[in-house]
Every structure is written in C-alpha cells, then in structure tokens.
Amino acid sequence: MAAAFLGDRATCMRVGDVYMAEATEHGGRWIHSWALWGLGLAELRHGDPHRATELLRDAIARQRALDDTWLPTWGVELLAWNFSAIGEPRRAARLFGAAARLRHSFGVALYGPFEQAHRETDRPVRRALGEDAYATAFGQGFTSRDPIALALDD
C-alpha cells in the first residue's frame, strides 16, 4: 500500500512481486488475496487500470470464498476508483454505493490516503453524471442485495 501511494511503478511492482512470491511459497490463501489486491492498487495508481480490474476482482472473489468481509470492502472501493479512472462513471457511482454499504455494514472507515483518493475519484464521477444521476447510481449500489456480487459482475 505504501509503495502504491508513495512510490513509483517500478518500486510498486517489485514489492508486489516479492509479496506475491512469498504468499504463493507459503500457500497462504488469505495473504495471496491481499497480494492480488496490492498489485491491483499498484496497477490502478501506476499502470494499467484494465489489469487492475482483473486483479481486484480476483482478490475479492478469493476473499469471498474465505468468508472474509474486510478485503472485499476495500476491493469494491478500489474498483469504484478504477472505473472512475477508465471513464465509466455510472459503474463507478454504483460501486461507490456498494462500497459505502459494505463500510457501513462492517464498520470500516476511509482514512488517510484512502479518504483522499476517494474524494479525488468521486468528484469527476459526480461531474460526469450530475448529482441526480449520481445519486440514482449510488443508490443502486447501496441498496444492492449483494454488493460484492455487484462488484464481481458489474
């Protein structure tokens, strides 16, 4: 996370590859999903947002299979940022709603660089859609019966 927010692409990918190799070597399914999430964050911030989509969805699916709720909450948030970055504001707004629902359900708060990145990615989505369309799409995500499935299937 620190490398993604504070470093450059080369540092992010090097750290991410080491983290992934260690997770794979030790067979830790939970930590492997976090390594995928970290690589997704690195791609989103410094590389290919389309590749980030694949990595983040893989991480979320693996966490869901482990019945974990913490990483999918962060993964859905990052997918919203990702769809903002690739110019899909309606999808981003739905996922912002889904992420808000998950944060509310599990007591997760955005802080530090996550809060700043949220604001930076939410603003252009609101501008692109307008407040009414944003509220509608956000509401669809927030009231989704299964916000994690929405992120995996959207």
DSSP file with accessible surface (Angstrom, degrees, kcal/mol):
  #  RESIDUE AA STRUCTURE BP1 BP2  ACC     N-H-->O    O-->H-N    N-H-->O    O-->H-N    TCO  KAPPA ALPHA  PHI   PSI    X-CA   Y-CA   Z-CA
    1    1 A M     >        0   0  112      0, 0.0     4,-2.3     0, 0.0     5,-0.2   0.000 360.0 360.0 360.0 -45.5    0.0    0.0    0.0
    2    2 A A  H  >> +     0   0   68      1,-0.2     4,-3.0     2,-0.2     5,-0.5   0.919 360.0  49.7 -61.7 -43.7    2.8    2.4    0.9
    3    3 A A  H  >5S+     0   0   20      3,-0.2     4,-2.2     1,-0.2     9,-0.3   0.902 110.7  50.7 -62.9 -38.6    4.6    1.8   -2.3
    4    4 A A  H  45S+     0   0    5      1,-0.2    -1,-0.2     2,-0.2    -2,-0.2   0.903 119.4  35.4 -66.8 -39.7    1.4    2.3   -4.3
    5    5 A F  H  <5S+     0   0   31     -4,-2.3    -2,-0.2     1,-0.1    -1,-0.2   0.809 135.4  20.9 -83.4 -31.0    0.6    5.6   -2.7
    6    6 A L  H  <5S+     0   0  152     -4,-3.0    -3,-0.2    -5,-0.2    -2,-0.2   0.600 112.6  64.9-115.6 -16.0    4.2    6.9   -2.2
    7    7 A G  S  <<S-     0   0   25     -4,-2.2     2,-0.2    -5,-0.5    -4,-0.0  -0.254  76.3-102.3-101.8-171.5    6.4    5.1   -4.7
    8    8 A D     >  -     0   0   88     -2,-0.1     4,-2.6     1,-0.0     5,-0.2  -0.512  42.6 -92.9-104.6 176.6    6.8    4.8   -8.4
    9    9 A R  H  > S+     0   0  105      1,-0.2     4,-2.7     2,-0.2     5,-0.3   0.915 122.5  52.1 -58.3 -47.0    5.7    2.0  -10.7
   10   10 A A  H  > S+     0   0   62      1,-0.2     4,-2.4     2,-0.2    -1,-0.2   0.925 112.2  45.7 -59.3 -44.4    9.0    0.1  -10.6
   11   11 A T  H  > S+     0   0   42      1,-0.2     4,-2.8     2,-0.2     5,-0.3   0.936 113.1  50.6 -63.8 -46.1    9.0    0.1   -6.8
   12   12 A C  H  X S+     0   0    5     -4,-2.6     4,-2.8    -9,-0.3    -2,-0.2   0.920 113.3  44.1 -57.3 -48.5    5.3   -1.0   -6.6
   13   13 A M  H  X S+     0   0   28     -4,-2.7     4,-2.7     2,-0.2    -1,-0.2   0.897 113.5  50.4 -69.1 -38.0    5.7   -3.9   -9.0
   14   14 A R  H  X S+     0   0  146     -4,-2.4     4,-2.1    -5,-0.3    -2,-0.2   0.957 115.2  42.7 -63.7 -48.7    9.0   -5.1   -7.3
   15   15 A V  H  X S+     0   0   75     -4,-2.8     4,-2.6     1,-0.2    -2,-0.2   0.924 115.2  50.8 -62.8 -43.7    7.4   -5.0   -3.8
   16   16 A G  H  X S+     0   0    9     -4,-2.8     4,-2.7    -5,-0.3    -1,-0.2   0.898 109.1  50.3 -62.0 -41.1    4.2   -6.6   -5.2
   17   17 A D  H  X S+     0   0   99     -4,-2.7     4,-2.6     2,-0.2    -1,-0.2   0.901 111.4  48.3 -65.6 -39.5    6.0   -9.4   -6.9
   18   18 A V  H  X S+     0   0   77     -4,-2.1     4,-2.5     2,-0.2     5,-0.2   0.940 112.7  48.6 -63.9 -45.9    8.0  -10.2   -3.7
   19   19 A Y  H  X S+     0   0   86     -4,-2.6     4,-2.4     1,-0.2    -2,-0.2   0.929 112.9  47.8 -59.7 -44.5    4.8  -10.2   -1.7
   20   20 A M  H  X S+     0   0   28     -4,-2.7     4,-2.7     1,-0.2     5,-0.2   0.921 110.6  51.5 -65.0 -42.1    3.1  -12.4   -4.2
   21   21 A A  H  X S+     0   0   56     -4,-2.6     4,-2.9     1,-0.2    -1,-0.2   0.918 111.4  47.3 -62.5 -41.8    6.0  -14.9   -4.3
   22   22 A E  H  X S+     0   0  102     -4,-2.5     4,-2.0     2,-0.2     6,-0.2   0.910 112.3  49.3 -66.8 -40.7    6.1  -15.2   -0.5
   23   23 A A  H  X>S+     0   0    5     -4,-2.4     5,-1.4    -5,-0.2     4,-0.7   0.920 114.5  45.4 -63.6 -41.6    2.3  -15.7   -0.4
   24   24 A T  H ><5S+     0   0   86     -4,-2.7     3,-0.8     1,-0.2    -2,-0.2   0.928 111.0  52.8 -67.8 -43.9    2.5  -18.3   -3.0
   25   25 A E  H 3<5S+     0   0  146     -4,-2.9    -1,-0.2     1,-0.2    -2,-0.2   0.887 114.9  40.9 -59.3 -39.9    5.5  -20.1   -1.5
   26   26 A H  H 3<5S-     0   0  140     -4,-2.0    -1,-0.2    -5,-0.2    -2,-0.2   0.499 104.8-128.1 -92.3  -2.9    3.8  -20.3    1.9
   27   27 A G  T <<5 +     0   0   57     -3,-0.8     2,-0.9    -4,-0.7    -3,-0.2   0.719  47.4 161.5  68.2  22.8    0.4  -21.3    0.5
   28   28 A G     >< -     0   0   26     -5,-1.4     4,-2.2    -6,-0.2    -1,-0.2  -0.673  21.1-171.2 -81.3 106.0   -1.5  -18.6    2.4
   29   29 A R  H  > S+     0   0  161     -2,-0.9     4,-1.8     2,-0.2    -1,-0.2   0.896  84.9  47.8 -64.5 -41.1   -4.8  -18.2    0.6
   30   30 A W  H  > S+     0   0  119      2,-0.2     4,-1.6     1,-0.2    -1,-0.2   0.951 115.0  43.7 -66.4 -47.6   -5.8  -15.1    2.6
   31   31 A I  H  > S+     0   0   51      1,-0.2     4,-2.2     2,-0.2    -1,-0.2   0.847 109.2  59.0 -69.0 -30.8   -2.5  -13.3    2.2
   32   32 A H  H  X S+     0   0   33     -4,-2.2     4,-2.2    -9,-0.2    -1,-0.2   0.917 104.0  51.3 -62.0 -40.7   -2.4  -14.3   -1.5
   33   33 A S  H  X S+     0   0    0     -4,-1.8     4,-2.1     1,-0.2    -1,-0.2   0.888 109.6  50.0 -65.4 -36.4   -5.7  -12.4   -2.0
   34   34 A W  H  X S+     0   0   27     -4,-1.6     4,-2.7     2,-0.2    -1,-0.2   0.867 107.2  54.5 -68.9 -34.7   -4.2   -9.4   -0.3
   35   35 A A  H  X S+     0   0    1     -4,-2.2     4,-2.5     2,-0.2    -2,-0.2   0.925 108.8  48.6 -63.4 -41.6   -1.2   -9.6   -2.6
   36   36 A L  H  X S+     0   0   10     -4,-2.2     4,-2.4     2,-0.2    -2,-0.2   0.917 111.0  50.8 -61.9 -42.6   -3.5   -9.5   -5.6
   37   37 A W  H  X S+     0   0    4     -4,-2.1     4,-2.5     2,-0.2    -2,-0.2   0.928 110.1  49.6 -60.2 -45.5   -5.3   -6.5   -4.0
   38   38 A G  H  X S+     0   0   20     -4,-2.7     4,-2.5     1,-0.2    -2,-0.2   0.905 110.9  48.7 -61.9 -41.4   -2.0   -4.7   -3.6
   39   39 A L  H  X S+     0   0   18     -4,-2.5     4,-2.7     2,-0.2    -1,-0.2   0.888 110.0  53.2 -66.6 -35.2   -1.0   -5.4   -7.2
   40   40 A G  H  X S+     0   0    0     -4,-2.4     4,-2.5     2,-0.2    -2,-0.2   0.921 109.3  48.2 -62.8 -43.4   -4.4   -4.1   -8.2
   41   41 A L  H  X S+     0   0    0     -4,-2.5     4,-2.6     2,-0.2     5,-0.2   0.926 111.5  50.6 -62.2 -42.4   -3.8   -0.9   -6.3
   42   42 A A  H  X S+     0   0    4     -4,-2.5     4,-2.6     1,-0.2     5,-0.2   0.925 111.7  46.9 -62.8 -44.2   -0.4   -0.6   -7.8
   43   43 A E  H  X S+     0   0   20     -4,-2.7     4,-2.3     1,-0.2    -1,-0.2   0.910 112.6  50.7 -64.1 -41.4   -1.7   -1.1  -11.4
   44   44 A L  H  < S+     0   0   25     -4,-2.5    -2,-0.2    -5,-0.2    -1,-0.2   0.931 119.0  35.8 -61.1 -45.8   -4.5    1.4  -10.7
   45   45 A R  H  < S+     0   0   95     -4,-2.6    -2,-0.2    -5,-0.2    -1,-0.2   0.786 138.6  11.8 -80.8 -28.1   -2.2    4.1   -9.4
   46   46 A H  H  < S+     0   0   59     -4,-2.6    -3,-0.2    -5,-0.2    -2,-0.2   0.307 124.3  13.3-135.5   7.4    0.8    3.5  -11.7
   47   47 A G  S  < S-     0   0   37     -4,-2.3    -4,-0.1    -5,-0.2     3,-0.1  -0.166 102.2  -6.2-147.2-117.8   -0.1    1.2  -14.5
   48   48 A D     >  -     0   0   73      1,-0.1     4,-2.1    -2,-0.1     3,-0.3  -0.855  38.8-165.0-108.7 107.2   -2.9   -0.4  -16.3
   49   49 A P  H  > S+     0   0   31      0, 0.0     4,-1.8     0, 0.0    -1,-0.1   0.801  91.9  58.7 -64.9 -25.0   -6.4    0.1  -14.8
   50   50 A H  H  > S+     0   0  109      2,-0.2     4,-1.4     1,-0.2     5,-0.1   0.914 107.8  45.8 -69.1 -39.4   -7.8   -2.7  -17.0
   51   51 A R  H  > S+     0   0   99     -3,-0.3     4,-2.4     1,-0.2    -1,-0.2   0.885 108.2  58.4 -66.1 -36.7   -5.3   -5.1  -15.4
   52   52 A A  H  X S+     0   0    0     -4,-2.1     4,-3.0     1,-0.2     5,-0.3   0.896 100.4  56.9 -59.2 -40.1   -6.2   -3.6  -12.0
   53   53 A T  H  X S+     0   0   18     -4,-1.8     4,-2.4     1,-0.2     5,-0.2   0.938 108.8  45.7 -56.8 -47.4   -9.8   -4.6  -12.7
   54   54 A E  H  X S+     0   0  115     -4,-1.4     4,-2.2     1,-0.2    -1,-0.2   0.925 115.0  46.5 -62.2 -47.7   -8.8   -8.3  -13.2
   55   55 A L  H  X S+     0   0    8     -4,-2.4     4,-2.5     2,-0.2    -2,-0.2   0.921 113.8  47.4 -63.0 -44.9   -6.5   -8.3  -10.1
   56   56 A L  H  X S+     0   0    0     -4,-3.0     4,-2.7     2,-0.2     5,-0.2   0.912 112.3  48.6 -66.2 -42.1   -9.1   -6.6   -7.8
   57   57 A R  H  X S+     0   0   57     -4,-2.4     4,-2.6    -5,-0.3    -1,-0.2   0.901 111.3  50.9 -64.8 -38.4  -11.9   -8.9   -8.9
   58   58 A D  H  X S+     0   0   61     -4,-2.2     4,-2.4    -5,-0.2    -2,-0.2   0.940 111.4  48.2 -62.3 -45.1   -9.7  -11.9   -8.4
   59   59 A A  H  X S+     0   0    0     -4,-2.5     4,-2.3     1,-0.2    -2,-0.2   0.929 112.7  48.0 -61.0 -45.4   -8.8  -10.7   -4.9
   60   60 A I  H  X S+     0   0    0     -4,-2.7     4,-2.7     1,-0.2    -1,-0.2   0.925 111.5  49.9 -62.7 -44.4  -12.4  -10.0   -4.0
   61   61 A A  H  X S+     0   0   42     -4,-2.6     4,-2.1     1,-0.2    -1,-0.2   0.909 111.1  49.2 -62.4 -41.8  -13.6  -13.4   -5.3
   62   62 A R  H  X S+     0   0  100     -4,-2.4     4,-1.0     2,-0.2    -1,-0.2   0.905 112.3  48.0 -65.2 -41.2  -10.9  -15.2   -3.3
   63   63 A Q  H  <>S+     0   0    0     -4,-2.3     5,-2.4     1,-0.2     3,-0.5   0.897 108.8  53.7 -66.0 -39.7  -11.8  -13.3   -0.1
   64   64 A R  H ><5S+     0   0   86     -4,-2.7     3,-1.8     1,-0.2    -1,-0.2   0.911 105.0  54.5 -60.3 -41.0  -15.4  -14.1   -0.6
   65   65 A A  H 3<5S+     0   0   71     -4,-2.1    -1,-0.2     1,-0.3    -2,-0.2   0.788 108.3  50.1 -63.3 -25.5  -14.6  -17.8   -0.8
   66   66 A L  T 3<5S-     0   0   50     -4,-1.0    -1,-0.3    -3,-0.5    -2,-0.2   0.346 114.6-119.3 -91.0   3.5  -12.8  -17.4    2.6
   67   67 A D  T < 5 +     0   0  149     -3,-1.8     2,-0.3     1,-0.2    -3,-0.2   0.786  63.3 148.9  60.4  30.3  -15.9  -15.7    4.1
   68   68 A D      < -     0   0   36     -5,-2.4    -1,-0.2    -6,-0.1    -2,-0.1  -0.732  30.0-176.4 -91.9 143.7  -13.9  -12.6    4.8
   69   69 A T     >  +     0   0   55     -2,-0.3     4,-1.2    -3,-0.1    -1,-0.1   0.581  69.4  72.7-110.8 -16.4  -15.6   -9.2    4.7
   70   70 A W  H  > S+     0   0  110      2,-0.2     4,-1.5     1,-0.2     3,-0.2   0.970  99.6  40.1 -69.0 -57.0  -12.7   -6.9    5.3
   71   71 A L  H  > S+     0   0    0      1,-0.2     4,-3.3     2,-0.2     5,-0.2   0.926 111.0  56.4 -64.5 -43.4  -10.8   -7.1    1.9
   72   72 A P  H  > S+     0   0    0      0, 0.0     4,-2.8     0, 0.0     5,-0.3   0.890 103.6  56.5 -56.9 -32.6  -14.0   -7.1   -0.3
   73   73 A T  H  X S+     0   0    1     -4,-1.2     4,-1.5    -3,-0.2    -2,-0.2   0.950 114.0  38.5 -60.9 -46.3  -15.0   -3.8    1.4
   74   74 A W  H  X S+     0   0    9     -4,-1.5     4,-2.3     2,-0.2    -1,-0.2   0.854 114.5  55.7 -72.2 -34.6  -11.6   -2.3    0.3
   75   75 A G  H  X S+     0   0    0     -4,-3.3     4,-2.3     2,-0.2    -2,-0.2   0.906 105.9  49.5 -65.8 -41.5  -11.7   -4.1   -3.1
   76   76 A V  H  X S+     0   0    0     -4,-2.8     4,-1.9    -5,-0.2    -1,-0.2   0.919 110.2  52.2 -64.7 -40.4  -15.1   -2.7   -4.0
   77   77 A E  H  X S+     0   0    1     -4,-1.5     4,-2.0    -5,-0.3    -2,-0.2   0.946 110.3  47.8 -58.5 -47.7  -13.9    0.8   -3.1
   78   78 A L  H  X S+     0   0    0     -4,-2.3     4,-2.6     1,-0.2    -1,-0.2   0.871 107.3  55.9 -64.9 -36.0  -10.8    0.4   -5.3
   79   79 A L  H  X S+     0   0    0     -4,-2.3     4,-2.7     2,-0.2    -1,-0.2   0.887 105.2  53.2 -62.8 -36.0  -13.0   -0.9   -8.2
   80   80 A A  H  X S+     0   0    0     -4,-1.9     4,-2.0     2,-0.2    -2,-0.2   0.943 110.2  46.9 -62.0 -45.4  -15.0    2.3   -8.0
   81   81 A W  H  X S+     0   0    4     -4,-2.0     4,-2.4     1,-0.2    -2,-0.2   0.908 111.5  53.3 -59.5 -41.0  -11.8    4.3   -8.3
   82   82 A N  H  X S+     0   0    0     -4,-2.6     4,-1.9     2,-0.2    -2,-0.2   0.923 107.8  47.5 -63.1 -45.8  -10.8    2.1  -11.1
   83   83 A F  H  <>S+     0   0    4     -4,-2.7     5,-3.1     1,-0.2     4,-0.3   0.845 110.5  53.8 -69.6 -27.5  -14.0    2.6  -13.1
   84   84 A S  H ><5S+     0   0   23     -4,-2.0     3,-1.3    -5,-0.2    -1,-0.2   0.944 108.3  50.5 -64.0 -44.2  -13.6    6.4  -12.5
   85   85 A A  H 3<5S+     0   0   65     -4,-2.4    -2,-0.2     1,-0.3    -1,-0.2   0.829 110.9  47.4 -65.0 -33.2  -10.1    6.2  -13.9
   86   86 A I  T 3<5S-     0   0   37     -4,-1.9    -1,-0.3    -5,-0.1    -2,-0.2   0.350 120.9-104.0 -95.0   9.1  -11.2    4.4  -17.1
   87   87 A G  T < 5S+     0   0   57     -3,-1.3    -3,-0.2    -4,-0.3    -2,-0.1   0.834  80.8 126.8  79.8  35.3  -14.1    6.7  -17.8
   88   88 A E     >< +     0   0   66     -5,-3.1     4,-2.2     1,-0.1     5,-0.2  -0.674  25.0 167.4-120.5  76.0  -17.0    4.6  -16.7
   89   89 A P  H  > S+     0   0   34      0, 0.0     4,-2.8     0, 0.0     5,-0.2   0.833  70.9  54.6 -66.5 -33.2  -18.8    7.0  -14.2
   90   90 A R  H  > S+     0   0  123      2,-0.2     4,-2.2     1,-0.2     5,-0.2   0.940 111.8  44.7 -66.8 -43.6  -22.1    5.1  -13.9
   91   91 A R  H  > S+     0   0   60      2,-0.2     4,-2.3     1,-0.2    -1,-0.2   0.912 113.3  52.1 -63.2 -41.8  -20.3    1.9  -12.9
   92   92 A A  H  X S+     0   0    0     -4,-2.2     4,-2.6     1,-0.2    -2,-0.2   0.935 109.0  49.5 -60.2 -45.1  -18.1    3.9  -10.5
   93   93 A A  H  X S+     0   0    0     -4,-2.8     4,-2.1     2,-0.2    -1,-0.2   0.910 110.3  50.3 -63.5 -41.6  -21.1    5.5   -8.8
   94   94 A R  H  X S+     0   0   46     -4,-2.2     4,-2.4     1,-0.2    -1,-0.2   0.924 113.1  46.5 -60.4 -42.7  -22.8    2.1   -8.3
   95   95 A L  H  X S+     0   0    0     -4,-2.3     4,-3.0     2,-0.2    -2,-0.2   0.840 106.7  56.9 -72.8 -31.0  -19.6    0.7   -6.8
   96   96 A F  H  X S+     0   0    0     -4,-2.6     4,-2.3     2,-0.2    -1,-0.2   0.917 110.1  47.0 -60.8 -40.5  -19.2    3.8   -4.6
   97   97 A G  H  X S+     0   0    0     -4,-2.1     4,-2.2     2,-0.2    -2,-0.2   0.927 112.3  48.4 -65.0 -44.1  -22.7    3.0   -3.3
   98   98 A A  H  X S+     0   0    0     -4,-2.4     4,-2.3     1,-0.2    -2,-0.2   0.917 112.4  49.1 -62.6 -42.1  -21.8   -0.7   -2.8
   99   99 A A  H  X S+     0   0    0     -4,-3.0     4,-3.0     1,-0.2     5,-0.2   0.908 109.3  52.3 -65.2 -40.2  -18.6    0.2   -1.0
  100  100 A A  H  X S+     0   0   14     -4,-2.3     4,-2.6    -5,-0.2    -1,-0.2   0.909 109.4  50.3 -61.7 -40.8  -20.4    2.7    1.3
  101  101 A R  H  X S+     0   0   71     -4,-2.2     4,-2.7     2,-0.2    -2,-0.2   0.931 111.9  46.7 -62.7 -45.3  -22.9   -0.1    2.1
  102  102 A L  H  X S+     0   0    9     -4,-2.3     4,-2.3     2,-0.2     6,-0.2   0.925 112.0  50.2 -64.1 -43.6  -20.1   -2.5    3.0
  103  103 A R  H  X>S+     0   0   41     -4,-3.0     5,-1.8     1,-0.2     4,-1.0   0.928 113.0  47.1 -60.2 -43.3  -18.2    0.1    5.0
  104  104 A H  H  <5S+     0   0  150     -4,-2.6     3,-0.4    -5,-0.2    -2,-0.2   0.921 113.4  48.5 -62.8 -43.6  -21.4    0.8    6.9
  105  105 A S  H  <5S+     0   0   68     -4,-2.7    -1,-0.2     1,-0.2    -2,-0.2   0.839 122.3  31.9 -65.6 -36.1  -22.2   -2.8    7.5
  106  106 A F  H  <5S-     0   0   87     -4,-2.3    -1,-0.2    -5,-0.2    -2,-0.2   0.307 107.6-112.9-111.1   7.4  -18.7   -3.8    8.7
  107  107 A G  T  <5 +     0   0   68     -4,-1.0     2,-0.4    -3,-0.4    -3,-0.2   0.853  59.8 155.3  68.8  35.0  -17.6   -0.6   10.5
  108  108 A V      < -     0   0   10     -5,-1.8     2,-0.4    -6,-0.2    -1,-0.2  -0.809  23.6-163.1 -97.3 134.1  -14.9    0.3    8.0
  109  109 A A        -     0   0   68     -2,-0.4     2,-0.3    -5,-0.0     6,-0.1  -0.932  19.0-124.3-117.2 141.4  -13.8    3.9    7.7
  110  110 A L        +     0   0   30     -2,-0.4     2,-0.3     4,-0.1     0, 0.0  -0.615  41.4 168.9 -76.0 142.2  -11.8    5.6    5.0
  111  111 A Y    >>  -     0   0  129     -2,-0.3     3,-1.7     0, 0.0     4,-1.0  -0.972  38.9 -12.9-150.7 160.9   -8.7    7.3    6.3
  112  112 A G  H 3> S+     0   0   45     -2,-0.3     4,-2.1     1,-0.3     3,-0.3  -0.089 128.4   0.3  50.1-129.9   -5.5    9.0    5.1
  113  113 A P  H 3> S+     0   0   54      0, 0.0     4,-2.6     0, 0.0    -1,-0.3   0.789 133.0  58.8 -64.9 -24.9   -4.6    8.4    1.5
  114  114 A F  H <> S+     0   0    7     -3,-1.7     4,-2.3     2,-0.2    -2,-0.2   0.914 106.9  46.2 -69.1 -41.7   -7.7    6.2    1.1
  115  115 A E  H  X S+     0   0   93     -4,-1.0     4,-2.2    -3,-0.3    -1,-0.2   0.926 114.4  48.3 -65.2 -42.8  -10.0    9.1    2.0
  116  116 A Q  H  X S+     0   0   99     -4,-2.1     4,-2.5     1,-0.2    -2,-0.2   0.934 112.3  47.8 -63.7 -46.7   -8.1   11.5   -0.2
  117  117 A A  H  X S+     0   0    3     -4,-2.6     4,-1.8     1,-0.2     5,-0.2   0.887 109.3  55.1 -63.0 -37.2   -8.2    9.1   -3.2
  118  118 A H  H  X S+     0   0   31     -4,-2.3     4,-2.5     2,-0.2     3,-0.2   0.950 110.4  44.7 -59.0 -49.9  -11.9    8.5   -2.6
  119  119 A R  H  X S+     0   0  108     -4,-2.2     4,-2.0     1,-0.2    -2,-0.2   0.914 112.3  52.4 -61.1 -42.8  -12.5   12.3   -2.8
  120  120 A E  H  < S+     0   0   85     -4,-2.5    -1,-0.2     1,-0.2    -2,-0.2   0.792 117.0  37.9 -65.9 -29.9  -10.3   12.7   -5.9
  121  121 A T  H  X S+     0   0   28     -4,-1.8     4,-0.9    -3,-0.2    -1,-0.2   0.741 112.5  56.4 -93.4 -25.0  -12.1    9.9   -7.8
  122  122 A D  H  X S+     0   0   15     -4,-2.5     4,-2.4    -5,-0.2     5,-0.2   0.892  98.0  63.0 -72.3 -38.8  -15.6   10.7   -6.6
  123  123 A R  H  X S+     0   0  121     -4,-2.0     4,-2.4     1,-0.2     5,-0.2   0.918 103.6  44.8 -56.0 -51.6  -15.5   14.3   -7.8
  124  124 A P  H  > S+     0   0   46      0, 0.0     4,-2.5     0, 0.0    -1,-0.2   0.848 111.5  54.8 -66.4 -28.1  -15.1   13.6  -11.6
  125  125 A V  H  X S+     0   0    2     -4,-0.9     4,-2.3     2,-0.2     5,-0.3   0.945 109.6  46.7 -66.7 -45.2  -17.8   10.9  -11.4
  126  126 A R  H  X S+     0   0   80     -4,-2.4     4,-2.7     1,-0.2     8,-0.2   0.911 113.8  48.3 -61.2 -43.0  -20.3   13.4   -9.9
  127  127 A R  H  < S+     0   0  180     -4,-2.4    -1,-0.2    -5,-0.2    -2,-0.2   0.910 112.0  49.1 -63.9 -43.1  -19.4   15.9  -12.5
  128  128 A A  H  < S+     0   0   71     -4,-2.5    -2,-0.2    -5,-0.2    -1,-0.2   0.888 123.8  29.5 -65.3 -39.1  -19.7   13.4  -15.4
  129  129 A L  H  < S-     0   0   28     -4,-2.3     4,-0.5    -5,-0.2    -2,-0.2   0.755 104.0-126.0 -92.0 -28.6  -23.1   12.2  -14.2
  130  130 A G     X  -     0   0   31     -4,-2.7     4,-2.6    -5,-0.3     5,-0.2   0.031  36.1 -79.3  84.7 155.3  -24.7   15.2  -12.5
  131  131 A E  H  > S+     0   0  108      1,-0.2     4,-2.6     2,-0.2     5,-0.2   0.870 127.6  49.9 -62.3 -39.2  -26.0   14.9   -8.9
  132  132 A D  H  > S+     0   0  140      2,-0.2     4,-2.1     1,-0.2    -1,-0.2   0.954 114.8  42.2 -67.3 -47.1  -29.3   13.3   -9.8
  133  133 A A  H  > S+     0   0   27     -4,-0.5     4,-2.6     2,-0.2     5,-0.2   0.882 114.7  52.7 -66.6 -36.8  -27.8   10.5  -11.9
  134  134 A Y  H  X S+     0   0    6     -4,-2.6     4,-3.3     2,-0.2     5,-0.3   0.950 109.0  49.1 -61.5 -48.2  -25.0   10.0   -9.4
  135  135 A A  H  X S+     0   0   58     -4,-2.6     4,-2.5     1,-0.2    -2,-0.2   0.892 111.6  50.0 -60.8 -38.4  -27.5    9.7   -6.6
  136  136 A T  H  X S+     0   0   85     -4,-2.1     4,-2.0     2,-0.2    -1,-0.2   0.953 114.8  42.0 -64.3 -50.0  -29.5    7.1   -8.6
  137  137 A A  H  X S+     0   0    1     -4,-2.6     4,-1.8     2,-0.2    -2,-0.2   0.923 114.9  50.9 -65.4 -43.4  -26.5    5.0   -9.5
  138  138 A F  H  X S+     0   0   57     -4,-3.3     4,-2.9    -5,-0.2    -1,-0.2   0.927 109.7  51.6 -57.6 -45.6  -25.0    5.3   -5.9
  139  139 A G  H  X S+     0   0   26     -4,-2.5     4,-2.5    -5,-0.3    -1,-0.2   0.866 104.4  56.3 -61.4 -37.3  -28.4    4.2   -4.5
  140  140 A Q  H  < S+     0   0   95     -4,-2.0     4,-0.4     1,-0.2    -1,-0.2   0.909 112.7  42.1 -61.1 -41.3  -28.5    1.2   -6.8
  141  141 A G  H >< S+     0   0    0     -4,-1.8     3,-0.8     2,-0.2    -2,-0.2   0.915 114.2  50.5 -70.1 -42.5  -25.1    0.1   -5.4
  142  142 A F  H 3< S+     0   0   74     -4,-2.9    -2,-0.2     1,-0.2    -1,-0.2   0.865 116.3  40.5 -66.4 -36.1  -26.0    0.9   -1.8
  143  143 A T  T 3< S+     0   0  105     -4,-2.5    -1,-0.2    -5,-0.2    -2,-0.2   0.416  84.0 131.6 -94.5   3.9  -29.3   -1.0   -1.9
  144  144 A S    <   -     0   0   26     -3,-0.8     4,-0.1    -4,-0.4    -3,-0.1  -0.276  61.7-133.6 -56.5 137.3  -27.9   -3.9   -3.9
  145  145 A R  S    S+     0   0  226      1,-0.3    -1,-0.2     2,-0.1    -4,-0.0   0.854 101.1  20.4 -61.0 -33.4  -28.9   -7.2   -2.3
  146  146 A D     >  -     0   0   41      1,-0.1     4,-2.2     2,-0.0    -1,-0.3  -0.759  67.4-177.9-139.6  89.4  -25.3   -8.4   -2.7
  147  147 A P  H  > S+     0   0   10      0, 0.0     4,-1.8     0, 0.0    -1,-0.1   0.817  85.5  54.7 -61.5 -29.5  -22.8   -5.5   -3.1
  148  148 A I  H  > S+     0   0   18      2,-0.2     4,-2.1     1,-0.2     5,-0.2   0.936 107.8  48.4 -71.0 -42.8  -19.9   -7.9   -3.5
  149  149 A A  H  > S+     0   0   22      1,-0.2     4,-2.4     2,-0.2     5,-0.3   0.900 107.7  57.0 -61.5 -38.4  -21.6   -9.8   -6.4
  150  150 A L  H  X S+     0   0   35     -4,-2.2     4,-2.5     1,-0.2    -1,-0.2   0.928 107.8  47.6 -57.3 -43.6  -22.4   -6.4   -7.9
  151  151 A A  H  < S+     0   0    0     -4,-1.8    -1,-0.2     1,-0.2    -2,-0.2   0.883 114.7  45.5 -66.4 -36.5  -18.6   -5.7   -7.9
  152  152 A L  H  < S+     0   0   42     -4,-2.1    -1,-0.2     1,-0.2    -2,-0.2   0.797 126.2  29.1 -76.9 -28.2  -17.8   -9.0   -9.4
  153  153 A D  H  <        0   0  132     -4,-2.4    -2,-0.2    -5,-0.2    -3,-0.2   0.594 360.0 360.0-107.0 -18.2  -20.5   -8.9  -12.1
  154  154 A D     <        0   0   33     -4,-2.5   -63,-0.0    -5,-0.3    -4,-0.0  -0.271 360.0 360.0 -60.1 360.0  -20.9   -5.2  -12.8
